[in-house]
Amino acid sequence: MPYDIQSNPHPLPYIRVNFTVQHFDEFYQTYPSVTEGTPMYLAPEDRLLIW
């Protein structure tokens, strides 16, 4: 069954995971190949700081 963005209130699965992990420094420590210029990289000044 295809993912229906019209009726499902949740973000797409890849967004739920990728968006979340790219805000944690531990992600970049675990995957040092994710650097500036790679699709998963998010600049430190653009990362969310909640606490």
C-alpha positions as CSV (number, residue, x, y, z in Angstrom):
1,M,0.0,0.0,0.0
2,P,1.6,3.3,-1.0
3,Y,2.1,6.0,1.6
4,D,-0.7,8.5,1.4
5,I,0.4,12.0,2.5
6,Q,-3.2,13.2,2.1
7,S,-4.6,11.1,4.8
8,N,-1.7,10.2,7.0
9,P,-0.8,12.9,9.5
10,H,2.7,11.6,10.2
11,P,5.8,12.6,8.3
12,L,7.2,10.3,5.7
13,P,9.3,7.5,7.4
14,Y,12.7,8.7,6.0
15,I,11.9,12.2,7.4
16,R,11.1,10.9,10.8
17,V,14.5,9.3,11.1
18,N,16.9,11.4,9.0
19,F,15.6,14.8,10.2
20,T,15.9,13.7,13.9
21,V,19.4,12.2,13.8
22,Q,21.1,15.0,11.9
23,H,20.5,17.3,14.9
24,F,22.7,15.2,17.3
25,D,26.5,15.5,17.5
26,E,26.6,11.8,18.3
27,F,25.4,11.1,14.8
28,Y,28.4,12.9,13.3
29,Q,30.8,11.1,15.7
30,T,29.3,7.7,14.7
31,Y,29.4,8.5,11.0
32,P,32.5,10.6,10.4
33,S,32.0,10.4,6.6
34,V,28.9,12.7,7.0
35,T,30.6,16.0,6.4
36,E,29.8,19.3,4.8
37,G,28.6,18.7,1.3
38,T,27.0,15.3,1.9
39,P,23.2,15.1,1.9
40,M,22.8,14.2,5.6
41,Y,25.0,17.0,6.9
42,L,23.4,19.8,8.8
43,A,25.5,22.8,9.8
44,P,25.9,23.2,13.6
45,E,24.2,26.6,13.5
46,D,21.2,25.1,11.8
47,R,20.7,22.3,14.4
48,L,18.0,22.5,16.9
49,L,18.9,23.0,20.6
50,I,16.0,22.2,22.9
51,W,17.7,21.9,26.3
